[in-house]
């Protein structure tokens, strides 16, 4: 029986990524791949798998077109789970955010800053840094977020923040 990418996305149990890696190998070079992944971000049942596949795709040195990034930003408001939120925050350093998408991305990042999950908080601070690279008026706020995190956050968050601070010092 032939399995579709859509079937893989809806069948994934949410833990072991072997199934997703096999699906990626099978489908990543198909013309519909990114479009199908992006549309699956609207489905709560599929968004964790879809966000993982999108992140994995970009980590393999692929890129998204400006149109695909705009489509992605339209789906950000539908992201519900912390894993999906973290995956999408983690791709921000891998994409060039078009000017017309910056406010949607900023809203998503700001909604993620007070997350109960420390990894989401860490990557949300990273997201603010990514935005500040295109919008310098956000740099003071990024410094403030970093300073606060260095005083109050877990070691794993502080590790991410130290990397951000090192980038800020180079600018």
C-alpha positions, 0 to 999 in steps of 0.5 A: 500500500502506498502511503502519502505524505498527508497520511504520514503527517496524520499517523505520526505518534509524536515521538520517534522521528524515524518515520518522519526521516523516511518520509522526508527522504521519500517526499522532500524533492517532490514539487508539492512537499513544502506546500503540503507541509505548510498547509498541514500547519493549520491542523493541530493533529499534523502540525507537530510532524509538519513543523519538524519536517519543515525545520529538518528541510531547512537544516538540510540547506534548503530554503523557502521562497518569499512566498512560502515564508509569507504563507508560513507566517499566515499559519503562525496564529494556528500553532498550538503545541509547544513542540511545533512552536519551538520548531518554528522558532528554531527556523527563524535563523534559517530564513530571511523574513520579508518586511511584510511578514515581520509583524506576524513573526513578531507577534508569534515570537512575543506570544512565545516569550512567556511560555511554560516551556523553557526551550520555547522561551529560549528560542523566542529570545533568539527570535527577537534577536533575529527580528532585531537584525532587520529592525535595530529598534528592537536591539535594546529590548533584546538586551533587556530580555537577555539580561533578565534571562541570565538572572532568572532562567534555567542553564539551558536557556542561559546557554542560548542567551550567551550565544545571542549576546556573543552575536550582539557584541560582534555587531 
